[in-house]
Amino acid sequence: MSTPKCLRIIAGNNKDFRIPLILSPLTIGRSDDNRVVLAPEIIASRHHAELTENDGVWSVRDLDSMNGTYVNGERIEWPRVLQLGDQIRIASEVMVLEEDPGDNTAAPARSVLDPATPASGSSTVVLDGGPGIAPNATAARPAPRAAAQMDQAATETATQLRILVPLLNGVVAEIGKAIVGQQEILHSLMLALMSRGHVLMIGLPGLAKTLMIRTLAEVLDLRFRRIQFTPDLMPTDITGTDVLEVDEASGRKNYRFIRGPVFTNILLADEINRTPPKTQAALLEAMQESHVTAAGETYPLAPPFFVLATQNPLEQEGTYPLPEAQLDRFMFSLRVNYPSEAEEEEIAESTTSDRSVVLKKRMSGEEILRLQKLVRRLPVSRHVVKYATRLARATRPDDPRAPEAVKKWIHGGAGPRATQYLLLAAKAGAVMRGSLVVNCNDVRVAAFPVLRHRMFTNFAADSEGVDVDSIISQVLKEVHEPDEKDYQNNT
């Protein structure tokens, strides 16, 4: 096991501060989503440099900063492997790589952790340099014991990440044996699964929507049930029903609840818009509350519980559009498009031969629950929270930040649940990258599937052929990340 290391600042505004090297990657810069946050008056870039660890060896690379990153006085252009005693200069801060002496060292160096960071997540080092306080810093500092607990929790989180991410990658690779292409859709399905969210998949027949869901269920060691939604489907066909039983010996009668197909881990609601709203609503309680109520009794659904619904966007005869309340229960709305020409050739060749694909179980229900817990525990900086909130609010026509496209073509925007799902999806995206740092790009990746079914176009948009995705693109273009003045003005 390699010796723990730290960065001790030997020159600059934060002289004698010590930064423990616990989690990799470790980013340094002025932006609030870095793990080491520099004060605004330090002339550094928002995302200046990044340190990464591989088998106990740390290296540093410059993140295209304006002033550059220096190692032993030389400006680096490529990642540089670090040795003990190497000096790194970022703006006015000069730090040296040393062995971490731990809490027993009576040196003047101070290990500073942001107390606002949850104890279950990664630690954030806030270098305030005295009068200049970084946006997420506070005057109070944690006691050494609290800081040690935070370090231990962060290490445990990083360990869980190293164990679970390879399993997650194995699931995606195994699904790829049976599914050609559709990588973006598969990525979104995994994000929703990790976030405890449900997915609505919209696409033409023959685009492997049902096959993808079946394959996912086969790769995961979970129970799977499929419901074919039809106009005559009843709510009890989904949730279950009470049946009258008679004891032949005593003649006593009693009711027994027979559980419906909703009592599973992965539920495929095939062609969900082909059943009346009363039956569609039978899923509402299960999706939102994870339990079913029948005859005054409440029956919990065993976790993990994951609803995947499919819908045909063209054939509308004999269908019942999902009401807004039901749409909002879905975390993602995914559009399944045609494969590329090369992918279609591969599909045609593989499906018209006698070649069979044997899929292996890659993840258990217990491991999925651990992964979901890891996503929930992952901390998010105030910078990312502000950005996600702005994106959701910018979809509302009456919001002052709403782009002209929203004011012109949208009559109802996304509610607060969209902000929650943007952040959850961003956390899951960071985990899939193998990182404990959630950034604004993770939020942008989730914007389309989270927002498209929560924005409702008006007659002007429909008549001009403007779709929701083009409006979301405009929102992403015009809504910018928060900057320093947003924290100064507390907006």
C-alpha positions as CSV (number, residue, x, y, z in Angstrom):
1,M,0.0,0.0,0.0
2,S,1.4,3.4,-1.0
3,T,2.2,6.0,1.6
4,P,-0.4,8.8,1.8
5,K,0.7,12.0,0.2
6,C,-0.3,15.7,0.5
7,L,0.4,19.0,-1.1
8,R,1.9,21.6,1.3
9,I,1.7,25.2,0.2
10,I,5.1,26.9,0.7
11,A,4.5,30.2,-1.0
12,G,1.5,32.4,-1.7
13,N,-1.6,33.6,0.2
14,N,-2.2,30.2,1.8
15,K,1.3,29.4,3.0
16,D,1.5,26.4,5.4
17,F,-1.8,25.0,4.3
18,R,-1.8,21.3,3.7
19,I,-4.0,19.5,1.1
20,P,-4.4,15.7,1.7
21,L,-4.3,13.7,-1.5
22,I,-7.2,11.3,-0.8
23,L,-9.4,11.2,-3.9
24,S,-8.5,11.2,-7.6
25,P,-9.0,13.2,-9.7
26,L,-8.4,16.4,-7.7
27,T,-9.1,19.6,-9.6
28,I,-7.8,23.1,-8.6
29,G,-9.2,26.4,-9.7
30,R,-11.4,29.3,-8.8
31,S,-14.7,27.7,-9.8
32,D,-16.9,26.3,-7.0
33,D,-17.1,22.9,-8.6
34,N,-13.3,22.2,-8.1
35,R,-12.2,20.0,-5.2
36,V,-9.6,22.7,-4.3
37,V,-11.3,26.1,-4.6
38,L,-9.0,29.1,-4.9
39,A,-10.1,32.5,-3.7
40,P,-11.3,34.9,-6.5
41,E,-8.4,37.3,-6.0
42,I,-5.8,34.6,-6.8
43,I,-5.1,35.1,-10.5
44,A,-5.9,31.5,-11.6
45,S,-8.3,30.0,-14.1
46,R,-11.7,28.7,-13.2
47,H,-10.5,25.2,-13.8
48,H,-6.7,25.5,-13.7
49,A,-5.1,22.1,-13.1
50,E,-5.9,18.5,-12.2
51,L,-4.0,15.9,-10.2
52,T,-4.7,12.2,-10.8
53,E,-3.5,9.0,-9.1
54,N,-2.6,5.7,-10.6
55,D,-1.3,2.8,-8.4
56,G,-0.1,5.3,-5.8
57,V,1.7,7.6,-8.4
58,W,0.3,11.1,-8.8
59,S,0.5,13.2,-11.9
60,V,-0.6,16.7,-12.7
61,R,-1.9,18.3,-16.0
62,D,-2.8,21.8,-17.0
63,L,-6.5,22.3,-17.9
64,D,-5.7,24.9,-20.6
65,S,-5.3,27.6,-18.0
66,M,-4.5,31.2,-19.0
67,N,-1.4,31.5,-16.9
68,G,-0.2,27.9,-17.1
69,T,0.8,25.3,-14.5
70,Y,4.5,24.9,-13.6
71,V,6.4,21.9,-12.1
72,N,9.9,22.8,-10.7
73,G,9.8,26.1,-12.6
74,E,8.9,24.6,-16.0
75,R,5.6,25.2,-17.6
76,I,4.0,21.8,-18.5
77,E,2.3,21.1,-21.8
78,W,1.5,17.4,-21.1
79,P,0.7,15.4,-17.9
80,R,3.7,15.3,-15.6
81,V,4.4,12.4,-13.2
82,L,5.3,13.8,-9.8
83,Q,8.0,12.8,-7.4
84,L,8.3,13.6,-3.7
85,G,9.7,17.1,-3.4
86,D,8.4,18.3,-6.7
87,Q,7.1,21.9,-6.6
88,I,3.9,22.9,-8.4
89,R,3.1,26.6,-9.1
90,I,-0.4,27.7,-9.8
91,A,-0.6,31.5,-10.1
92,S,0.8,32.8,-6.8
93,E,0.4,29.5,-4.9
94,V,3.5,27.2,-4.8
95,M,3.0,23.7,-3.3
96,V,5.3,20.8,-2.7
97,L,4.5,17.1,-2.9
98,E,5.2,15.4,0.4
99,E,4.3,12.4,2.5
100,D,1.3,13.1,4.6
101,P,2.4,13.2,8.2
102,G,-1.2,12.6,9.4
103,D,-2.9,14.1,12.5
104,N,0.1,13.3,14.8
105,T,2.4,15.9,13.2
106,A,2.6,19.2,15.2
107,A,3.6,21.2,12.1
108,P,2.0,24.6,11.4
109,A,0.3,23.2,8.2
110,R,-3.4,23.2,8.5
111,S,-5.7,20.7,6.7
112,V,-8.7,22.7,5.7
113,L,-12.0,21.1,4.7
114,D,-15.2,22.8,3.8
115,P,-17.7,22.1,6.6
116,A,-20.6,22.6,4.1
117,T,-19.6,19.4,2.4
118,P,-21.7,16.4,3.5
119,A,-19.7,13.9,5.6
120,S,-20.7,11.2,3.3
121,G,-19.2,12.8,0.2
122,S,-15.8,13.9,-1.1
123,S,-13.9,16.6,0.8
124,T,-13.5,20.1,-0.7
125,V,-10.5,22.2,0.2
126,V,-11.2,25.9,0.4
127,L,-8.2,28.2,0.3
128,D,-9.4,31.6,1.5
129,G,-6.1,33.4,1.8
130,G,-7.3,35.5,4.6
131,P,-9.8,38.3,3.6
132,G,-10.8,36.7,0.3
133,I,-13.4,33.9,1.0
134,A,-14.3,31.5,-1.8
135,P,-18.0,31.3,-2.5
136,N,-18.6,28.1,-0.6
137,A,-16.3,28.8,2.3
138,T,-17.5,29.7,5.8
139,A,-15.7,31.3,8.7
140,A,-16.0,28.1,10.9
141,R,-13.6,25.3,10.4
142,P,-14.3,21.7,11.5
143,A,-12.5,20.2,14.5
144,P,-9.7,17.8,13.7
145,R,-11.8,14.8,14.6
146,A,-14.6,16.0,12.3
147,A,-12.1,16.5,9.5
148,A,-10.8,13.0,10.0
149,Q,-14.3,11.6,9.8
150,M,-14.9,13.5,6.6
151,D,-11.7,12.1,5.1
152,Q,-12.6,8.6,6.1
153,A,-16.1,8.9,4.6
154,A,-14.6,10.3,1.4
155,T,-12.2,7.4,1.2
156,E,-15.0,4.9,1.7
157,T,-17.0,6.6,-1.1
158,A,-14.0,6.5,-3.4
159,T,-13.5,2.8,-2.6
160,Q,-17.2,2.1,-3.4
161,L,-16.7,3.9,-6.7
162,R,-13.7,1.8,-7.7
163,I,-15.7,-1.4,-6.9
164,L,-19.0,-0.5,-8.5
165,V,-18.0,1.4,-11.7
166,P,-16.3,-1.7,-13.3
167,L,-19.5,-3.7,-12.6
168,L,-21.5,-0.9,-14.3
169,N,-19.2,-0.9,-17.3
170,G,-19.6,-4.7,-17.4
171,V,-23.4,-4.3,-17.6
172,V,-23.1,-1.9,-20.6
173,A,-20.6,-4.1,-22.4
174,E,-22.8,-7.2,-21.9
175,I,-25.9,-5.3,-23.3
176,G,-23.8,-4.4,-26.3
177,K,-23.5,-8.1,-27.2
178,A,-27.2,-8.1,-28.0
179,I,-27.9,-4.5,-28.9
180,V,-26.2,-2.8,-31.9
181,G,-25.7,1.0,-31.5
182,Q,-28.1,3.0,-29.4
183,Q,-25.2,3.9,-27.0
184,E,-26.8,7.2,-25.9
185,I,-30.1,5.4,-25.0
186,L,-28.2,2.7,-23.1
187,H,-26.2,5.4,-21.2
188,S,-29.5,7.2,-20.3
189,L,-31.1,4.0,-19.1
190,M,-28.1,3.4,-16.7
191,L,-28.3,6.9,-15.4
192,A,-32.0,6.5,-14.6
193,L,-31.4,3.1,-13.0
194,M,-28.7,4.6,-10.7
195,S,-30.9,7.6,-9.9
196,R,-34.0,5.5,-9.0
197,G,-35.9,7.1,-11.9
198,H,-38.3,5.8,-14.5
199,V,-38.0,6.1,-18.2
200,L,-40.4,6.7,-21.1
201,M,-39.1,5.5,-24.4
202,I,-40.7,6.9,-27.6
203,G,-39.9,5.4,-31.0
204,L,-41.2,3.8,-34.0
205,P,-41.9,0.0,-34.1
206,G,-38.9,-2.2,-34.8
207,L,-36.2,0.0,-33.1
208,A,-35.5,-2.5,-30.4
209,K,-37.1,-0.6,-27.5
210,T,-38.6,-3.8,-25.9
211,L,-35.4,-5.8,-26.7
212,M,-33.2,-3.2,-25.0
213,I,-35.4,-3.4,-21.8
214,R,-35.5,-7.2,-21.9
215,T,-31.7,-7.4,-22.4
216,L,-31.2,-5.0,-19.5
217,A,-33.3,-7.1,-17.3
218,E,-31.4,-10.3,-18.4
219,V,-28.0,-8.8,-17.6
220,L,-29.2,-7.6,-14.2
221,D,-30.0,-10.2,-11.6
222,L,-33.5,-8.8,-11.1
223,R,-37.1,-9.9,-11.5
224,F,-38.7,-8.7,-14.7
225,R,-42.4,-8.4,-15.8
226,R,-44.0,-7.1,-18.9
227,I,-47.5,-5.6,-19.3
228,Q,-49.0,-5.2,-22.7
229,F,-51.2,-2.1,-22.4
230,T,-54.5,-2.5,-24.2
231,P,-57.8,-0.5,-24.2
232,D,-59.5,-3.2,-22.0
233,L,-56.7,-3.4,-19.4
234,M,-58.0,-2.7,-15.9
235,P,-56.1,-1.2,-12.9
236,T,-56.3,-4.4,-11.0
237,D,-54.6,-6.1,-13.9
238,I,-51.5,-4.0,-12.9
239,T,-51.6,-3.7,-9.1
240,G,-53.4,-7.0,-8.2
241,T,-56.8,-7.9,-6.7
242,D,-58.5,-9.5,-3.7
243,V,-60.0,-12.9,-4.2
244,L,-62.5,-14.7,-1.9
245,E,-61.2,-17.9,-0.4
246,V,-63.3,-20.5,1.4
247,D,-61.8,-22.9,4.0
248,E,-63.5,-26.2,3.1
249,A,-62.9,-27.6,6.6
250,S,-64.4,-24.7,8.6
251,G,-66.4,-22.9,6.0
252,R,-64.8,-19.6,6.9
253,K,-64.4,-17.0,4.2
254,N,-61.6,-14.5,3.8
255,Y,-60.0,-12.3,1.2
256,R,-56.5,-12.8,-0.1
257,F,-54.6,-10.3,-2.1
258,I,-53.0,-11.7,-5.3
259,R,-50.2,-9.4,-6.3
260,G,-50.1,-8.1,-9.9
261,P,-47.2,-7.7,-12.3
262,V,-46.2,-4.4,-10.7
263,F,-44.6,-6.3,-7.9
264,T,-41.3,-6.8,-9.6
265,N,-37.9,-5.0,-10.0
266,I,-38.1,-4.0,-13.7
267,L,-41.5,-3.4,-15.1
268,L,-42.0,-3.0,-18.9
269,A,-45.1,-1.0,-19.7
270,D,-45.4,-1.7,-23.4
271,E,-47.4,0.9,-25.4
272,I,-48.5,2.6,-22.3
273,N,-50.7,5.1,-24.2
274,R,-53.0,2.4,-25.5
275,T,-54.9,2.1,-22.2
276,P,-57.4,4.6,-20.7
277,P,-56.2,7.2,-18.1
278,K,-57.8,5.3,-15.2
279,T,-55.5,2.4,-15.8
280,Q,-52.5,4.6,-16.6
281,A,-53.1,6.2,-13.2
282,A,-52.7,2.8,-11.5
283,L,-49.0,3.2,-12.0
284,L,-48.8,6.7,-10.4
285,E,-48.7,5.6,-6.8
286,A,-46.3,2.8,-7.6
287,M,-43.9,5.0,-9.5
288,Q,-43.9,7.9,-7.0
289,E,-44.4,6.1,-3.6
290,S,-43.0,2.6,-4.4
291,H,-46.0,1.0,-2.9
292,V,-49.5,-0.2,-3.9
293,T,-52.7,0.4,-1.9
294,A,-55.6,-2.1,-2.3
295,A,-58.7,-2.6,-0.1
296,G,-57.2,-0.2,2.5
297,E,-54.0,-2.1,2.8
298,T,-50.6,-0.8,1.7
299,Y,-48.1,-3.2,0.0
300,P,-44.5,-2.0,-0.4
301,L,-42.6,-2.7,-3.6
302,A,-39.2,-4.4,-3.1
303,P,-36.3,-2.1,-4.3
304,P,-35.0,-1.6,-6.7
305,F,-38.1,-0.7,-8.7
306,F,-37.7,0.6,-12.2
307,V,-40.5,1.3,-14.7
308,L,-39.7,1.5,-18.4
309,A,-42.6,2.5,-20.7
310,T,-42.7,2.5,-24.5
311,Q,-44.8,4.6,-26.8
312,N,-45.3,4.9,-30.6
313,P,-45.1,8.6,-31.6
314,L,-47.0,8.2,-34.9
315,E,-49.9,5.9,-34.4
316,Q,-52.4,7.9,-32.4
317,E,-55.7,6.2,-33.3
318,G,-57.1,4.4,-30.3
319,T,-54.5,5.9,-28.0
320,Y,-54.8,8.0,-24.8
321,P,-52.1,10.7,-24.4
322,L,-50.4,10.5,-21.0
323,P,-51.6,13.3,-18.7
324,E,-49.0,15.8,-17.4
325,A,-49.1,14.3,-13.9
326,Q,-48.1,10.9,-15.3
327,L,-45.4,12.4,-17.6
328,D,-43.8,14.2,-14.7
329,R,-43.3,10.8,-12.9
330,F,-40.9,9.8,-15.5
331,M,-37.3,11.0,-15.0
332,F,-36.4,10.7,-18.7
333,S,-38.2,10.9,-22.0
334,L,-35.9,9.2,-24.5
335,R,-36.4,9.3,-28.3
336,V,-35.2,6.1,-30.0
337,N,-34.1,7.0,-33.5
338,Y,-33.1,4.9,-36.5
339,P,-29.7,3.3,-36.5
340,S,-26.9,4.3,-38.8
341,E,-26.4,2.5,-42.1
342,A,-23.5,0.5,-40.8
343,E,-25.4,-0.4,-37.6
344,E,-28.5,-1.4,-39.7
345,E,-26.3,-3.7,-41.8
346,E,-24.9,-5.4,-38.7
347,I,-28.4,-5.8,-37.3
348,A,-29.7,-7.4,-40.5
349,E,-26.7,-9.8,-40.6
350,S,-26.9,-10.9,-37.0
351,T,-30.6,-11.3,-36.7
352,T,-31.0,-13.4,-39.9
353,S,-28.5,-16.0,-38.9
354,D,-28.6,-18.8,-36.4
355,R,-26.0,-17.0,-34.2
356,S,-27.2,-16.9,-30.6
357,V,-26.0,-14.5,-27.9
358,V,-25.6,-15.8,-24.3
359,L,-25.8,-13.1,-21.8
360,K,-24.4,-13.3,-18.3
361,K,-25.7,-11.7,-15.1
362,R,-23.4,-8.7,-14.3
363,M,-25.0,-7.0,-11.4
364,S,-27.1,-8.0,-8.4
365,G,-30.0,-6.1,-6.8
366,E,-27.8,-5.5,-3.8
367,E,-25.1,-3.9,-5.9
368,I,-27.6,-1.7,-7.7
369,L,-28.9,-0.5,-4.3
370,R,-25.4,0.3,-3.3
371,L,-24.9,2.2,-6.5
372,Q,-28.1,4.2,-6.0
373,K,-27.0,5.0,-2.5
374,L,-23.6,6.2,-3.8
375,V,-25.3,8.5,-6.3
376,R,-27.5,10.0,-3.5
377,R,-24.5,10.5,-1.2
378,L,-22.4,12.3,-3.8
379,P,-22.1,16.0,-2.9
380,V,-22.8,18.7,-5.4
381,S,-21.3,22.2,-5.3
382,R,-23.5,25.3,-5.1
383,H,-22.2,26.3,-8.5
384,V,-23.7,23.2,-10.1
385,V,-27.0,23.5,-8.1
386,K,-27.3,27.2,-9.3
387,Y,-26.8,26.2,-12.9
388,A,-29.3,23.3,-12.8
389,T,-31.9,25.6,-11.2
390,R,-31.4,28.3,-13.8
391,L,-31.8,25.8,-16.6
392,A,-35.1,24.5,-15.2
393,R,-36.4,28.1,-14.5
394,A,-35.4,29.3,-18.0
395,T,-38.0,26.9,-19.5
396,R,-40.8,28.9,-17.9
397,P,-42.2,31.7,-20.1
398,D,-42.7,34.1,-17.2
399,D,-39.1,33.8,-15.9
400,P,-36.9,36.9,-16.6
401,R,-34.0,34.6,-17.7
402,A,-36.2,32.7,-20.2
403,P,-34.9,33.0,-23.8
404,E,-37.1,34.5,-26.4
405,A,-37.7,31.1,-27.9
406,V,-39.3,30.0,-24.6
407,K,-41.5,33.1,-24.3
408,K,-42.6,32.7,-27.9
409,W,-43.3,29.0,-28.2
410,I,-43.8,27.5,-24.7
411,H,-47.0,27.9,-22.6
412,G,-45.9,25.7,-19.7
413,G,-42.3,25.0,-18.5
414,A,-40.6,22.5,-16.2
415,G,-41.4,22.3,-12.5
416,P,-39.1,21.8,-9.5
417,R,-38.9,18.1,-10.1
418,A,-36.9,18.9,-13.2
419,T,-34.2,20.5,-11.1
420,Q,-34.1,17.5,-8.8
421,Y,-33.7,15.1,-11.8
422,L,-31.1,17.3,-13.5
423,L,-28.9,17.0,-10.3
424,L,-29.5,13.3,-9.8
425,A,-28.7,12.6,-13.5
426,A,-25.6,14.8,-13.2
427,K,-24.5,12.8,-10.1
428,A,-25.1,9.5,-11.9
429,G,-23.1,10.8,-14.9
430,A,-20.2,11.7,-12.7
431,V,-20.2,8.2,-11.2
432,M,-20.3,6.6,-14.7
433,R,-17.2,8.7,-15.5
434,G,-15.6,7.3,-12.4
435,S,-15.4,10.7,-10.7
436,L,-16.7,12.1,-7.4
437,V,-16.8,15.6,-8.9
438,V,-20.1,16.7,-10.5
439,N,-19.7,19.4,-13.0
440,C,-22.0,21.6,-15.1
441,N,-21.4,19.5,-18.2
442,D,-23.0,16.5,-16.5
443,V,-26.1,18.7,-16.1
444,R,-26.1,19.7,-19.8
445,V,-25.9,16.0,-20.8
446,A,-29.1,15.3,-18.9
447,A,-31.0,18.4,-20.1
448,F,-32.7,16.9,-23.1
449,P,-34.2,13.7,-21.6
450,V,-35.2,15.5,-18.4
451,L,-36.8,18.6,-19.9
452,R,-38.4,17.5,-23.2
453,H,-41.5,16.0,-21.6
454,R,-41.9,18.9,-19.1
455,M,-42.1,21.7,-21.7
456,F,-45.3,22.2,-23.6
457,T,-45.4,24.0,-26.9
458,N,-48.2,26.4,-27.8
459,F,-50.1,26.7,-31.0
460,A,-47.6,29.1,-32.6
461,A,-44.8,26.5,-32.2
462,D,-47.0,23.7,-33.5
463,S,-48.0,25.6,-36.5
464,E,-44.4,26.6,-37.3
465,G,-43.1,23.1,-36.8
466,V,-40.9,24.0,-33.9
467,D,-40.1,21.0,-31.6
468,V,-39.1,21.0,-28.0
469,D,-35.6,19.8,-28.6
470,S,-34.7,22.9,-30.6
471,I,-36.0,25.1,-27.8
472,I,-34.0,23.2,-25.3
473,S,-30.9,23.8,-27.5
474,Q,-31.6,27.5,-27.3
475,V,-32.0,27.4,-23.5
476,L,-28.6,25.6,-23.2
477,K,-27.0,28.2,-25.5
478,E,-28.3,31.3,-23.7
479,V,-28.3,30.2,-20.0
480,H,-24.7,30.5,-18.7
481,E,-23.0,29.1,-15.7
482,P,-22.9,31.3,-12.6
483,D,-19.9,33.6,-12.2
484,E,-18.3,35.5,-9.3
485,K,-20.9,38.3,-9.2
486,D,-23.7,35.8,-8.7
487,Y,-22.2,34.8,-5.4
488,Q,-21.4,38.4,-4.4
489,N,-24.9,39.5,-5.0
490,N,-26.5,36.3,-3.6
491,T,-28.7,35.9,-6.7
